[in-house]
Amino acid sequence: MLCKLCNKERKLVKAHIIPECFFRLLRSDDGRSSVAVTNTDNLPHKRAPIGIYDKNLLCEECERLFSDWDSYGCKLFIKQISEFKELKDGNYIAAYTLEEFDYDRLMLFFISLLWRASVSTHLFYERVNLGLYEGLTKEIILNQCLDLGDEISVCLSRFISVKGLDKLTKTSHSPFKERWEGTNAYRFYLGDITAYIKVDKRKWPTKLAKCAIDKGRPLFVVCRKLEGSNDLNALIATVKNKNNG
């Protein structure tokens, strides 16, 4: 089989795209595995104890290239999340922030996530299609050179825990493309962190630009309320469909 990164004929391995750690995080207290779902009709709801993997993507050598970046993403958003400081607006937590982080490793994590999802043939990732940006992201991965300009940028959010809705957050949706005031971005769900990855020459809307990941400033994770959000409606619909299926 042809490895999609090195383009060599090699034995391919079961390669994760969204790292396994984020699916394990979604396991319920009783040990039942998280439910991975998609917003299309092509892929049925399924339990995913170790996540979604693609066995037609990477050779073992190329898979190892992503290991350090995936490990850093897991460490930052799972093990170190308690180290983030709260930014409050009155009694309301507006955001979490971390003063020091490894910008290069974090951005390579998100770019590699984006590229792997785009070249994957798994139905879970079918709504990620980078087009001409597929070559750019691959070049960044191979050269590990973050000359991004304004085209690739990342914003982060996190749902504030809501009593009674905990079970709904044990569900992971597939990533998809969306627009923010005309600017294209892909939304990825990573445990209770949501990443919005802009792939567009157009800039973020002003409010998002202020919290985008940038070198030389703290990392921001904006807080969102699950109640009243489109995500809540989608989660409720997902759970209903799963229970009826």
N, C-alpha and C positions, 0 to 999 in steps of 0.2 A: 504494500500500500504506500501511497505517496504522502509523506509528512507535509502538512500545509505551511510549516514555518521554514524548514530547510530545503523543501522541495526534492528530497531524496527518497528513493525506494527503501523503506525500512519497515520493520515490524512496529505496528502502532500499539499504544497502550490506552487504557481507560483514563481519559483526561478530564478532570473537573474544569469547569469554567468559573462559575461561582464556587469558591472554596467550600469544602465539606464542613468546615467549622461553623459557617453561618446557618447551615441546615440543622446541624446538631443543636445549635442554640435555640431553635424553634421547637425542639421536642417538648412535649407536655410533661407535667410533673409525674404522671403515671407511667412515663417511659415510652408512650406511644410516639411513633415518628411523626415529624411534621408532614403537612400535606403540600405538595408542590402542584401548582395549577397553572393554567394558561388562560388568557382571555379570548382564545379562539376555539373553534369547535373541533379542531384537528387532534387535540391531545386530551385524553381523559384525565380526570383527577387521579392522582396516585400518591401513595405514601412514599416518602423519600428519606429514609433514615440517614443516608450518607450523601444525599444530594443528587444532582443530575450530572451525568458524565457522558462524554462522547468518545466512542472507541474508534472513530474514523478521523481523528484530528491531528495528533502529535506522536512522534516517536519518543522513546524514553529520554534520550539526550535533550531534546527540545523541551519536553515536559519539565525537566529539572531546572531549566532557565527561569521558569515562572515561580519556582518554589519560594525563593527569598521574598519576592514581592507579595505573594499570597500570604505567607507567614506574617509579614509586617501588617497587612490589612487586618488579619485575624487578631493579632496582638493589640493593635491600636483600638479597634472597635469592639473588642470583647474583653481582653484582659486589662487594658488601660482605661476603659471607659469610666471607671470610678475616679480616675485622676482628673477628668475634665471638670473645670469650675463652672458653676452656674452663673449666668448673667440674668439678673432679674429686672423686670419692669414692674415695680411695685411688688405685689405678692406673686406675680406670674413669672415663671421661668421662660425667658425669651429665647435663650440659646445656651449651649454648652461650649466652652472654649478650652483649648490646650495651647500653652505658650510655646512649647518646643516640640517639633516633630520633624521627621525626615521627609522633606518635600519630594526629593527625587524618587525615593522608594515608593511613596504613596501615589504619586502621579503615574509611575510605571505600573503599579498595581491596577489603577483604573483604566489606563490605556490598553494594557494586556487583557483585561476583562472585556473591554469593548471589542478588540480585535478577535479574540477567541469566540465571542458570541456571534460576531458577524460571519466568520468562516465556518462555523459549526453547521451541520446539517440536522441537528436535533430539533424537533418541533418546538421544544421549550424556548428556543432562541430564534424562532423563525421571523420575528418582527424586528430583529436587529440586522440591518443591511447598510453598511457604510458606503457602498459604492466606491467612488474614487478615493475616499478617505481610507479605504482598506489598505492600500499601498503605503500611504503615509504612516499609519499606525504600525504597520509591519516594519517599516524602516526604523521607526523610533525604537521598537522592541529590539531589533537586531543590533542597532548601533548604541542603544541605551543613551541616546542624545535627546534631551528634552528641548528642542528648538521648536516650540509650539506656536509662537506668535499669539494671536487671539483666537485661533480656530478651535482648540480643545481646552476646555475649562470645566471645573467640577464644583458643584454646590452640594451641600449635605443637609439632611434634616433627620429628625428623630421624633417619633410620636411620644407624647407624654402619656405615661401609664394611666389607663382609665379603668377603675374598678368595674368588673362585670363584663369587660370586653377583652379580657386577657386571652380567652380561647381563640378569638378571631385573629389575634396577632400571631398565632401558631401556623398561619398559612402564608405561603410564599408565592407571589405572582411572578409570571415570566416578565422579562424586561420588554419595554416597548418605546416607540418613538413618540414624541409629543412636541408641541410648540409653545414657547413662552414669548408672547408678543411678536410672533413671526420668526423667532430664533429656534432652530432645531436642536433638540437634546434627546438623550435616551435615559429612561428611568430604570434603575436597577434596585432591587430590594435585597438588602444584606442584613438578615436578622431584623433588628428594630431600627437599623439605619437605612435611609433611602438616599441613593446617589443620583444626581442629575448631571449627566455628562454632556456638555455642549459640544457639538460637532458642526461648526458653522463659522463662517467669516464674520457674520453679524455678531454684535456684542450682546451680552446678557442685558435684560432690563436692569435699570439702575439699582433697584432694591436687591436683586440677586447678585449683581456685580460686587456689591459691598461685602458679601459673605463668601465669595468664591475662594477656593484654595489658592493661595499665592505665596511665593517665596518671600521670606523676611517678615511675615506677620503671623499672628496666632491662627490656629485652625478653629473654624467656627462650625458648629452643628446647630442649625436653627430648630427650635421646638415647634411641633405642630400638634393641634388637638385632633384626635381621631374622630370625635363626635362632629357630625355635620360635614365631614370631608367626603370627597368622591371615593377615597380609598375604603372608607367604612361601608359605603353602599356596595362596592365591588366585593368586599370580603363577605358581607351578608349574603349576597347573591351566590357567591362561590360555595359557602357552607350549605346553603339550601340545596343547590344543585348536587353537591356531594352526597348529602343525606338522602336525596331522592334517587340517586344513581345506583 
